[in-house]
Amino acid sequence: MKAKVTVTLKSGVLDPQGRAIEGALKSLGWKGVKGVRVGKSIELEVDEKDPQSAKAVVEKMCEKLLANPVTEKYQIEIITDR
Protein backbone atom coordinates (compact mmCIF):
# COMPACT_ATOMS: atom_id res chain seq x y z
CA MET A 1 0.00 0.00 0.00
CA LYS A 2 1.30 3.47 -0.84
CA ALA A 3 1.56 6.33 1.64
CA LYS A 4 2.39 10.00 1.28
CA VAL A 5 3.73 11.88 4.30
CA THR A 6 3.86 15.67 4.34
CA VAL A 7 6.12 17.11 7.04
CA THR A 8 5.99 20.82 7.91
CA LEU A 9 7.28 22.99 10.70
CA LYS A 10 4.91 23.68 13.56
CA SER A 11 3.49 27.18 13.74
CA GLY A 12 5.75 29.40 15.79
CA VAL A 13 8.92 27.62 14.67
CA LEU A 14 11.14 29.92 12.61
CA ASP A 15 11.54 28.90 8.97
CA PRO A 16 14.68 30.53 7.54
CA GLN A 17 14.36 28.66 4.25
CA GLY A 18 10.78 29.87 3.86
CA ARG A 19 11.85 33.47 4.60
CA ALA A 20 14.64 33.23 2.00
CA ILE A 21 12.20 31.96 -0.63
CA GLU A 22 9.70 34.67 0.28
CA GLY A 23 12.39 37.34 -0.12
CA ALA A 24 13.50 35.91 -3.45
CA LEU A 25 9.93 35.80 -4.78
CA LYS A 26 9.39 39.41 -3.75
CA SER A 27 12.64 40.46 -5.43
CA LEU A 28 11.41 38.75 -8.61
CA GLY A 29 8.28 40.88 -8.60
CA TRP A 30 5.71 38.86 -6.62
CA LYS A 31 5.10 41.51 -3.95
CA GLY A 32 1.93 39.95 -2.51
CA VAL A 33 3.67 36.79 -1.25
CA LYS A 34 3.81 36.23 2.50
CA GLY A 35 3.94 33.45 5.05
CA VAL A 36 6.09 31.06 2.99
CA ARG A 37 6.78 27.81 4.86
CA VAL A 38 8.93 24.98 3.53
CA GLY A 39 8.31 21.30 4.22
CA LYS A 40 9.06 17.92 2.75
CA SER A 41 7.03 15.24 1.04
CA ILE A 42 7.88 11.56 1.44
CA GLU A 43 6.26 8.78 -0.59
CA LEU A 44 6.69 5.15 0.36
CA GLU A 45 5.14 1.71 0.09
CA VAL A 46 4.43 -0.58 3.01
CA ASP A 47 3.48 -4.26 3.03
CA GLU A 48 0.13 -3.77 4.72
CA LYS A 49 -3.20 -4.96 3.37
CA ASP A 50 -5.63 -2.48 4.92
CA PRO A 51 -5.44 1.33 5.18
CA GLN A 52 -5.68 1.46 8.99
CA SER A 53 -2.71 -0.88 9.45
CA ALA A 54 -0.72 1.01 6.84
CA LYS A 55 -1.42 4.33 8.55
CA ALA A 56 -0.40 2.91 11.94
CA VAL A 57 2.91 1.65 10.55
CA VAL A 58 3.67 4.94 8.80
CA GLU A 59 2.71 6.85 11.96
CA LYS A 60 5.39 4.92 13.87
CA MET A 61 7.90 5.73 11.12
CA CYS A 62 7.08 9.42 11.47
CA GLU A 63 7.43 9.35 15.24
CA LYS A 64 10.80 7.56 15.12
CA LEU A 65 12.50 8.97 12.00
CA LEU A 66 10.59 10.93 9.39
CA ALA A 67 9.59 13.93 11.54
CA ASN A 68 11.04 15.72 14.54
CA PRO A 69 8.10 15.82 16.99
CA VAL A 70 9.54 18.86 18.78
CA THR A 71 9.54 21.17 15.74
CA GLU A 72 7.55 19.41 13.01
CA LYS A 73 4.05 18.12 12.36
CA TYR A 74 3.04 15.60 9.72
CA GLN A 75 0.05 14.42 7.72
CA ILE A 76 -0.32 10.91 6.37
CA GLU A 77 -2.29 10.07 3.25
CA ILE A 78 -2.85 6.40 2.46
CA ILE A 79 -3.32 5.81 -1.25
CA THR A 80 -5.46 2.79 -2.05
CA ASP A 81 -5.56 1.20 -5.51
CA ARG A 82 -9.33 1.26 -5.89
Gaussian input, Z-matrix of N, CA and C with variables (Angstrom, degrees):
# hf/3-21g

backbone

0 1
 N
 C     1     B1
 C     2     B2     1     A1
 N     3     B3     2     A2     1     D1
 C     4     B4     3     A3     2     D2
 C     5     B5     4     A4     3     D3
 N     6     B6     5     A5     4     D4
 C     7     B7     6     A6     5     D5
 C     8     B8     7     A7     6     D6
 N     9     B9     8     A8     7     D7
 C    10    B10     9     A9     8     D8
 C    11    B11    10    A10     9     D9
 N    12    B12    11    A11    10    D10
 C    13    B13    12    A12    11    D11
 C    14    B14    13    A13    12    D12
 N    15    B15    14    A14    13    D13
 C    16    B16    15    A15    14    D14
 C    17    B17    16    A16    15    D15
 N    18    B18    17    A17    16    D16
 C    19    B19    18    A18    17    D17
 C    20    B20    19    A19    18    D18
 N    21    B21    20    A20    19    D19
 C    22    B22    21    A21    20    D20
 C    23    B23    22    A22    21    D21
 N    24    B24    23    A23    22    D22
 C    25    B25    24    A24    23    D23
 C    26    B26    25    A25    24    D24
 N    27    B27    26    A26    25    D25
 C    28    B28    27    A27    26    D26
 C    29    B29    28    A28    27    D27
 N    30    B30    29    A29    28    D28
 C    31    B31    30    A30    29    D29
 C    32    B32    31    A31    30    D30
 N    33    B33    32    A32    31    D31
 C    34    B34    33    A33    32    D32
 C    35    B35    34    A34    33    D33
 N    36    B36    35    A35    34    D34
 C    37    B37    36    A36    35    D35
 C    38    B38    37    A37    36    D36
 N    39    B39    38    A38    37    D37
 C    40    B40    39    A39    38    D38
 C    41    B41    40    A40    39    D39
 N    42    B42    41    A41    40    D40
 C    43    B43    42    A42    41    D41
 C    44    B44    43    A43    42    D42
 N    45    B45    44    A44    43    D43
 C    46    B46    45    A45    44    D44
 C    47    B47    46    A46    45    D45
 N    48    B48    47    A47    46    D46
 C    49    B49    48    A48    47    D47
 C    50    B50    49    A49    48    D48
 N    51    B51    50    A50    49    D49
 C    52    B52    51    A51    50    D50
 C    53    B53    52    A52    51    D51
 N    54    B54    53    A53    52    D52
 C    55    B55    54    A54    53    D53
 C    56    B56    55    A55    54    D54
 N    57    B57    56    A56    55    D55
 C    58    B58    57    A57    56    D56
 C    59    B59    58    A58    57    D57
 N    60    B60    59    A59    58    D58
 C    61    B61    60    A60    59    D59
 C    62    B62    61    A61    60    D60
 N    63    B63    62    A62    61    D61
 C    64    B64    63    A63    62    D62
 C    65    B65    64    A64    63    D63
 N    66    B66    65    A65    64    D64
 C    67    B67    66    A66    65    D65
 C    68    B68    67    A67    66    D66
 N    69    B69    68    A68    67    D67
 C    70    B70    69    A69    68    D68
 C    71    B71    70    A70    69    D69
 N    72    B72    71    A71    70    D70
 C    73    B73    72    A72    71    D71
 C    74    B74    73    A73    72    D72
 N    75    B75    74    A74    73    D73
 C    76    B76    75    A75    74    D74
 C    77    B77    76    A76    75    D75
 N    78    B78    77    A77    76    D76
 C    79    B79    78    A78    77    D77
 C    80    B80    79    A79    78    D78
 N    81    B81    80    A80    79    D79
 C    82    B82    81    A81    80    D80
 C    83    B83    82    A82    81    D81
 N    84    B84    83    A83    82    D82
 C    85    B85    84    A84    83    D83
 C    86    B86    85    A85    84    D84
 N    87    B87    86    A86    85    D85
 C    88    B88    87    A87    86    D86
 C    89    B89    88    A88    87    D87
 N    90    B90    89    A89    88    D88
 C    91    B91    90    A90    89    D89
 C    92    B92    91    A91    90    D90
 N    93    B93    92    A92    91    D91
 C    94    B94    93    A93    92    D92
 C    95    B95    94    A94    93    D93
 N    96    B96    95    A95    94    D94
 C    97    B97    96    A96    95    D95
 C    98    B98    97    A97    96    D96
 N    99    B99    98    A98    97    D97
 C   100   B100    99    A99    98    D98
 C   101   B101   100   A100    99    D99
 N   102   B102   101   A101   100   D100
 C   103   B103   102   A102   101   D101
 C   104   B104   103   A103   102   D102
 N   105   B105   104   A104   103   D103
 C   106   B106   105   A105   104   D104
 C   107   B107   106   A106   105   D105
 N   108   B108   107   A107   106   D106
 C   109   B109   108   A108   107   D107
 C   110   B110   109   A109   108   D108
 N   111   B111   110   A110   109   D109
 C   112   B112   111   A111   110   D110
 C   113   B113   112   A112   111   D111
 N   114   B114   113   A113   112   D112
 C   115   B115   114   A114   113   D113
 C   116   B116   115   A115   114   D114
 N   117   B117   116   A116   115   D115
 C   118   B118   117   A117   116   D116
 C   119   B119   118   A118   117   D117
 N   120   B120   119   A119   118   D118
 C   121   B121   120   A120   119   D119
 C   122   B122   121   A121   120   D120
 N   123   B123   122   A122   121   D121
 C   124   B124   123   A123   122   D122
 C   125   B125   124   A124   123   D123
 N   126   B126   125   A125   124   D124
 C   127   B127   126   A126   125   D125
 C   128   B128   127   A127   126   D126
 N   129   B129   128   A128   127   D127
 C   130   B130   129   A129   128   D128
 C   131   B131   130   A130   129   D129
 N   132   B132   131   A131   130   D130
 C   133   B133   132   A132   131   D131
 C   134   B134   133   A133   132   D132
 N   135   B135   134   A134   133   D133
 C   136   B136   135   A135   134   D134
 C   137   B137   136   A136   135   D135
 N   138   B138   137   A137   136   D136
 C   139   B139   138   A138   137   D137
 C   140   B140   139   A139   138   D138
 N   141   B141   140   A140   139   D139
 C   142   B142   141   A141   140   D140
 C   143   B143   142   A142   141   D141
 N   144   B144   143   A143   142   D142
 C   145   B145   144   A144   143   D143
 C   146   B146   145   A145   144   D144
 N   147   B147   146   A146   145   D145
 C   148   B148   147   A147   146   D146
 C   149   B149   148   A148   147   D147
 N   150   B150   149   A149   148   D148
 C   151   B151   150   A150   149   D149
 C   152   B152   151   A151   150   D150
 N   153   B153   152   A152   151   D151
 C   154   B154   153   A153   152   D152
 C   155   B155   154   A154   153   D153
 N   156   B156   155   A155   154   D154
 C   157   B157   156   A156   155   D155
 C   158   B158   157   A157   156   D156
 N   159   B159   158   A158   157   D157
 C   160   B160   159   A159   158   D158
 C   161   B161   160   A160   159   D159
 N   162   B162   161   A161   160   D160
 C   163   B163   162   A162   161   D161
 C   164   B164   163   A163   162   D162
 N   165   B165   164   A164   163   D163
 C   166   B166   165   A165   164   D164
 C   167   B167   166   A166   165   D165
 N   168   B168   167   A167   166   D166
 C   169   B169   168   A168   167   D167
 C   170   B170   169   A169   168   D168
 N   171   B171   170   A170   169   D169
 C   172   B172   171   A171   170   D170
 C   173   B173   172   A172   171   D171
 N   174   B174   173   A173   172   D172
 C   175   B175   174   A174   173   D173
 C   176   B176   175   A175   174   D174
 N   177   B177   176   A176   175   D175
 C   178   B178   177   A177   176   D176
 C   179   B179   178   A178   177   D177
 N   180   B180   179   A179   178   D178
 C   181   B181   180   A180   179   D179
 C   182   B182   181   A181   180   D180
 N   183   B183   182   A182   181   D181
 C   184   B184   183   A183   182   D182
 C   185   B185   184   A184   183   D183
 N   186   B186   185   A185   184   D184
 C   187   B187   186   A186   185   D185
 C   188   B188   187   A187   186   D186
 N   189   B189   188   A188   187   D187
 C   190   B190   189   A189   188   D188
 C   191   B191   190   A190   189   D189
 N   192   B192   191   A191   190   D190
 C   193   B193   192   A192   191   D191
 C   194   B194   193   A193   192   D192
 N   195   B195   194   A194   193   D193
 C   196   B196   195   A195   194   D194
 C   197   B197   196   A196   195   D195
 N   198   B198   197   A197   196   D196
 C   199   B199   198   A198   197   D197
 C   200   B200   199   A199   198   D198
 N   201   B201   200   A200   199   D199
 C   202   B202   201   A201   200   D200
 C   203   B203   202   A202   201   D201
 N   204   B204   203   A203   202   D202
 C   205   B205   204   A204   203   D203
 C   206   B206   205   A205   204   D204
 N   207   B207   206   A206   205   D205
 C   208   B208   207   A207   206   D206
 C   209   B209   208   A208   207   D207
 N   210   B210   209   A209   208   D208
 C   211   B211   210   A210   209   D209
 C   212   B212   211   A211   210   D210
 N   213   B213   212   A212   211   D211
 C   214   B214   213   A213   212   D212
 C   215   B215   214   A214   213   D213
 N   216   B216   215   A215   214   D214
 C   217   B217   216   A216   215   D215
 C   218   B218   217   A217   216   D216
 N   219   B219   218   A218   217   D217
 C   220   B220   219   A219   218   D218
 C   221   B221   220   A220   219   D219
 N   222   B222   221   A221   220   D220
 C   223   B223   222   A222   221   D221
 C   224   B224   223   A223   222   D222
 N   225   B225   224   A224   223   D223
 C   226   B226   225   A225   224   D224
 C   227   B227   226   A226   225   D225
 N   228   B228   227   A227   226   D226
 C   229   B229   228   A228   227   D227
 C   230   B230   229   A229   228   D228
 N   231   B231   230   A230   229   D229
 C   232   B232   231   A231   230   D230
 C   233   B233   232   A232   231   D231
 N   234   B234   233   A233   232   D232
 C   235   B235   234   A234   233   D233
 C   236   B236   235   A235   234   D234
 N   237   B237   236   A236   235   D235
 C   238   B238   237   A237   236   D236
 C   239   B239   238   A238   237   D237
 N   240   B240   239   A239   238   D238
 C   241   B241   240   A240   239   D239
 C   242   B242   241   A241   240   D240
 N   243   B243   242   A242   241   D241
 C   244   B244   243   A243   242   D242
 C   245   B245   244   A244   243   D243

   B1=1.4273
   B2=1.5316
   B3=1.3154
   B4=1.4571
   B5=1.5223
   B6=1.3309
   B7=1.4610
   B8=1.5158
   B9=1.3227
   B10=1.4530
   B11=1.5212
   B12=1.3308
   B13=1.4618
   B14=1.5220
   B15=1.3169
   B16=1.4568
   B17=1.5207
   B18=1.3270
   B19=1.4631
   B20=1.5247
   B21=1.3359
   B22=1.4583
   B23=1.5237
   B24=1.3207
   B25=1.4520
   B26=1.5263
   B27=1.3031
   B28=1.4584
   B29=1.5239
   B30=1.3405
   B31=1.4541
   B32=1.5244
   B33=1.3046
   B34=1.4492
   B35=1.5201
   B36=1.3265
   B37=1.4619
   B38=1.5304
   B39=1.3154
   B40=1.4586
   B41=1.5204
   B42=1.3390
   B43=1.4590
   B44=1.5289
   B45=1.3446
   B46=1.4574
   B47=1.5280
   B48=1.3135
   B49=1.4645
   B50=1.5282
   B51=1.3101
   B52=1.4641
   B53=1.5180
   B54=1.3335
   B55=1.4754
   B56=1.5241
   B57=1.3346
   B58=1.4636
   B59=1.5266
   B60=1.3196
   B61=1.4706
   B62=1.5200
   B63=1.3207
   B64=1.4600
   B65=1.5284
   B66=1.3269
   B67=1.4590
   B68=1.5168
   B69=1.3257
   B70=1.4627
   B71=1.5267
   B72=1.3328
   B73=1.4685
   B74=1.5284
   B75=1.3136
   B76=1.4683
   B77=1.5240
   B78=1.3380
   B79=1.4633
   B80=1.5268
   B81=1.3335
   B82=1.4679
   B83=1.5260
   B84=1.3347
   B85=1.4567
   B86=1.5195
   B87=1.3325
   B88=1.4674
   B89=1.5255
   B90=1.3086
   B91=1.4711
   B92=1.5291
   B93=1.3144
   B94=1.4617
   B95=1.5192
   B96=1.3134
   B97=1.4690
   B98=1.5230
   B99=1.3446
   B100=1.4666
   B101=1.5245
   B102=1.3082
   B103=1.4594
   B104=1.5153
   B105=1.3202
   B106=1.4712
   B107=1.5273
   B108=1.3227
   B109=1.4646
   B110=1.5269
   B111=1.3105
   B112=1.4557
   B113=1.5239
   B114=1.3221
   B115=1.4584
   B116=1.5155
   B117=1.3140
   B118=1.4572
   B119=1.5226
   B120=1.3157
   B121=1.4560
   B122=1.5206
   B123=1.3240
   B124=1.4555
   B125=1.5255
   B126=1.3197
   B127=1.4601
   B128=1.5158
   B129=1.3331
   B130=1.4573
   B131=1.5156
   B132=1.3234
   B133=1.4553
   B134=1.5219
   B135=1.3116
   B136=1.4599
   B137=1.5225
   B138=1.3154
   B139=1.4614
   B140=1.5239
   B141=1.2947
   B142=1.4624
   B143=1.5223
   B144=1.3267
   B145=1.4574
   B146=1.5301
   B147=1.3250
   B148=1.4611
   B149=1.5336
   B150=1.3264
   B151=1.4664
   B152=1.5269
   B153=1.3162
   B154=1.4682
   B155=1.5285
   B156=1.3139
   B157=1.4657
   B158=1.5243
   B159=1.3224
   B160=1.4617
   B161=1.5238
   B162=1.3233
   B163=1.4620
   B164=1.5290
   B165=1.3176
   B166=1.4666
   B167=1.5287
   B168=1.3263
   B169=1.4646
   B170=1.5311
   B171=1.3233
   B172=1.4643
   B173=1.5299
   B174=1.3132
   B175=1.4762
   B176=1.5362
   B177=1.3183
   B178=1.4645
   B179=1.5274
   B180=1.3360
   B181=1.4630
   B182=1.5308
   B183=1.3199
   B184=1.4676
   B185=1.5200
   B186=1.3160
   B187=1.4669
   B188=1.5276
   B189=1.3439
   B190=1.4615
   B191=1.5251
   B192=1.3558
   B193=1.4609
   B194=1.5259
   B195=1.3029
   B196=1.4639
   B197=1.5218
   B198=1.3278
   B199=1.4644
   B200=1.5235
   B201=1.3101
   B202=1.4665
   B203=1.5303
   B204=1.3315
   B205=1.4671
   B206=1.5244
   B207=1.3198
   B208=1.4579
   B209=1.5275
   B210=1.3336
   B211=1.4649
   B212=1.5212
   B213=1.3313
   B214=1.4652
   B215=1.5249
   B216=1.3275
   B217=1.4615
   B218=1.5302
   B219=1.3090
   B220=1.4581
   B221=1.5166
   B222=1.3349
   B223=1.4580
   B224=1.5257
   B225=1.3126
   B226=1.4620
   B227=1.5195
   B228=1.3236
   B229=1.4656
   B230=1.5205
   B231=1.3231
   B232=1.4649
   B233=1.5093
   B234=1.3308
   B235=1.4619
   B236=1.5245
   B237=1.3083
   B238=1.4617
   B239=1.5180
   B240=1.2989
   B241=1.4692
   B242=1.5166
   B243=1.2972
   B244=1.4775
   B245=1.4832
   A1=107.90
   A2=116.83
   A3=121.69
   A4=110.56
   A5=114.73
   A6=121.08
   A7=108.76
   A8=115.61
   A9=122.20
   A10=107.54
   A11=115.95
   A12=122.00
   A13=107.55
   A14=116.37
   A15=121.73
   A16=107.68
   A17=116.21
   A18=122.38
   A19=108.00
   A20=116.44
   A21=121.65
   A22=109.25
   A23=114.82
   A24=119.47
   A25=110.10
   A26=115.96
   A27=120.52
   A28=108.77
   A29=116.00
   A30=118.80
   A31=108.17
   A32=116.06
   A33=120.84
   A34=114.10
   A35=117.40
   A36=121.49
   A37=107.44
   A38=116.86
   A39=121.02
   A40=110.68
   A41=115.36
   A42=121.78
   A43=109.01
   A44=117.93
   A45=119.71
   A46=113.63
   A47=117.05
   A48=119.92
   A49=110.11
   A50=116.57
   A51=120.66
   A52=111.68
   A53=116.94
   A54=120.87
   A55=110.62
   A56=117.53
   A57=120.78
   A58=110.55
   A59=116.77
   A60=120.50
   A61=109.91
   A62=117.31
   A63=121.36
   A64=110.63
   A65=116.90
   A66=120.78
   A67=112.60
   A68=116.17
   A69=120.81
   A70=111.11
   A71=116.65
   A72=119.62
   A73=110.71
   A74=116.49
   A75=119.97
   A76=110.89
   A77=116.93
   A78=119.34
   A79=112.10
   A80=116.45
   A81=121.01
   A82=112.43
   A83=116.09
   A84=118.83
   A85=116.18
   A86=118.68
   A87=120.44
   A88=108.69
   A89=116.54
   A90=122.64
   A91=112.92
   A92=118.26
   A93=121.25
   A94=114.55
   A95=118.05
   A96=121.66
   A97=109.14
   A98=115.88
   A99=119.34
   A100=109.61
   A101=114.86
   A102=120.57
   A103=114.62
   A104=118.57
   A105=121.52
   A106=109.03
   A107=116.15
   A108=123.23
   A109=107.16
   A110=116.45
   A111=121.52
   A112=108.80
   A113=116.54
   A114=121.90
   A115=109.87
   A116=115.00
   A117=119.75
   A118=109.16
   A119=114.26
   A120=121.58
   A121=107.97
   A122=116.20
   A123=122.04
   A124=107.90
   A125=116.75
   A126=121.30
   A127=108.31
   A128=115.75
   A129=119.77
   A130=110.41
   A131=115.58
   A132=122.09
   A133=108.20
   A134=115.53
   A135=121.49
   A136=109.09
   A137=116.27
   A138=121.84
   A139=110.87
   A140=116.38
   A141=121.69
   A142=108.15
   A143=116.23
   A144=120.31
   A145=113.93
   A146=117.58
   A147=118.40
   A148=109.88
   A149=116.76
   A150=121.53
   A151=114.36
   A152=118.29
   A153=120.49
   A154=111.55
   A155=117.10
   A156=120.98
   A157=110.76
   A158=115.96
   A159=120.40
   A160=110.34
   A161=116.83
   A162=120.05
   A163=110.98
   A164=117.28
   A165=121.11
   A166=111.21
   A167=116.82
   A168=120.95
   A169=110.17
   A170=116.65
   A171=120.51
   A172=110.11
   A173=117.18
   A174=121.05
   A175=109.92
   A176=116.81
   A177=120.26
   A178=111.20
   A179=116.41
   A180=120.54
   A181=110.37
   A182=116.09
   A183=120.70
   A184=111.03
   A185=116.06
   A186=120.53
   A187=112.08
   A188=117.01
   A189=120.31
   A190=114.41
   A191=117.86
   A192=118.57
   A193=114.92
   A194=118.07
   A195=120.54
   A196=114.39
   A197=118.20
   A198=121.44
   A199=110.04
   A200=114.91
   A201=120.85
   A202=106.76
   A203=118.53
   A204=120.51
   A205=114.23
   A206=118.02
   A207=120.84
   A208=110.88
   A209=117.03
   A210=120.65
   A211=114.79
   A212=117.63
   A213=119.82
   A214=112.12
   A215=114.11
   A216=121.61
   A217=106.93
   A218=116.87
   A219=119.93
   A220=111.02
   A221=114.06
   A222=122.29
   A223=107.35
   A224=115.30
   A225=120.80
   A226=108.58
   A227=114.99
   A228=121.08
   A229=107.26
   A230=116.41
   A231=121.19
   A232=107.77
   A233=115.89
   A234=121.40
   A235=108.04
   A236=116.07
   A237=121.29
   A238=109.23
   A239=117.05
   A240=122.82
   A241=111.28
   A242=117.29
   A243=119.73
   A244=111.60
   D1=141.05
   D2=-178.58
   D3=-92.05
   D4=147.61
   D5=177.20
   D6=-137.17
   D7=146.13
   D8=174.16
   D9=-122.66
   D10=125.53
   D11=179.88
   D12=-113.05
   D13=128.06
   D14=174.75
   D15=-111.44
   D16=120.65
   D17=-177.82
   D18=-111.80
   D19=127.27
   D20=177.62
   D21=-134.41
   D22=160.81
   D23=176.84
   D24=-71.59
   D25=145.22
   D26=175.76
   D27=-66.55
   D28=152.99
   D29=177.05
   D30=-63.48
   D31=142.93
   D32=-177.38
   D33=93.99
   D34=-16.72
   D35=177.08
   D36=-87.52
   D37=127.35
   D38=-180.00
   D39=-61.63
   D40=141.39
   D41=-179.08
   D42=-125.27
   D43=84.23
   D44=-177.74
   D45=-61.90
   D46=-33.82
   D47=178.41
   D48=-66.92
   D49=-41.72
   D50=177.17
   D51=-62.51
   D52=-41.23
   D53=178.94
   D54=-65.17
   D55=-38.72
   D56=178.68
   D57=-64.75
   D58=-42.63
   D59=178.60
   D60=-65.19
   D61=-42.93
   D62=178.29
   D63=-58.39
   D64=-46.17
   D65=178.34
   D66=-61.84
   D67=-41.55
   D68=179.39
   D69=-65.09
   D70=-42.49
   D71=178.82
   D72=-62.74
   D73=-41.95
   D74=178.50
   D75=-63.80
   D76=-40.23
   D77=179.67
   D78=-68.24
   D79=-21.28
   D80=177.02
   D81=-89.11
   D82=2.52
   D83=173.64
   D84=111.54
   D85=-7.32
   D86=178.87
   D87=-90.21
   D88=82.88
   D89=-172.56
   D90=-72.79
   D91=-24.76
   D92=-175.74
   D93=-85.44
   D94=10.93
   D95=-178.29
   D96=-84.85
   D97=134.22
   D98=174.22
   D99=-156.12
   D100=159.49
   D101=176.93
   D102=70.28
   D103=32.89
   D104=-179.28
   D105=-70.40
   D106=128.51
   D107=176.50
   D108=-127.22
   D109=139.32
   D110=-178.42
   D111=-109.13
   D112=139.79
   D113=177.85
   D114=-137.67
   D115=-162.65
   D116=177.34
   D117=-140.41
   D118=151.46
   D119=179.06
   D120=-120.10
   D121=130.79
   D122=-178.22
   D123=-125.29
   D124=125.66
   D125=175.95
   D126=-113.18
   D127=136.52
   D128=-179.60
   D129=-152.28
   D130=166.13
   D131=176.46
   D132=-119.00
   D133=140.13
   D134=177.13
   D135=-125.43
   D136=150.67
   D137=-179.11
   D138=-86.23
   D139=60.77
   D140=177.01
   D141=-119.00
   D142=149.01
   D143=-175.53
   D144=-95.34
   D145=-25.24
   D146=-179.36
   D147=-122.58
   D148=151.92
   D149=-175.46
   D150=-59.36
   D151=-37.49
   D152=-179.02
   D153=-65.46
   D154=-42.17
   D155=177.80
   D156=-66.12
   D157=-41.37
   D158=178.82
   D159=-61.88
   D160=-44.58
   D161=-179.85
   D162=-63.63
   D163=-39.84
   D164=179.35
   D165=-62.97
   D166=-41.62
   D167=179.59
   D168=-66.17
   D169=-45.07
   D170=-178.93
   D171=-67.22
   D172=-34.86
   D173=177.02
   D174=-59.74
   D175=-43.17
   D176=177.89
   D177=-63.88
   D178=-38.18
   D179=177.56
   D180=-62.25
   D181=-41.77
   D182=179.08
   D183=-63.55
   D184=-44.00
   D185=-177.85
   D186=-65.99
   D187=-33.13
   D188=-175.28
   D189=-94.59
   D190=-27.22
   D191=-172.37
   D192=-143.49
   D193=-46.76
   D194=-167.35
   D195=-72.91
   D196=-25.22
   D197=-179.58
   D198=-135.92
   D199=148.38
   D200=174.79
   D201=-92.19
   D202=108.89
   D203=-174.14
   D204=-63.95
   D205=-16.89
   D206=179.41
   D207=-75.38
   D208=-40.47
   D209=-173.67
   D210=-116.15
   D211=-13.00
   D212=-173.56
   D213=-123.54
   D214=154.66
   D215=171.34
   D216=-121.71
   D217=162.37
   D218=-178.22
   D219=-143.04
   D220=155.06
   D221=173.80
   D222=-125.44
   D223=139.73
   D224=-179.68
   D225=-115.53
   D226=129.65
   D227=174.61
   D228=-119.01
   D229=120.81
   D230=175.83
   D231=-93.31
   D232=127.46
   D233=-176.68
   D234=-105.64
   D235=112.15
   D236=179.34
   D237=-93.57
   D238=152.66
   D239=-178.23
   D240=-94.11
   D241=49.79
   D242=-179.25
   D243=-88.31

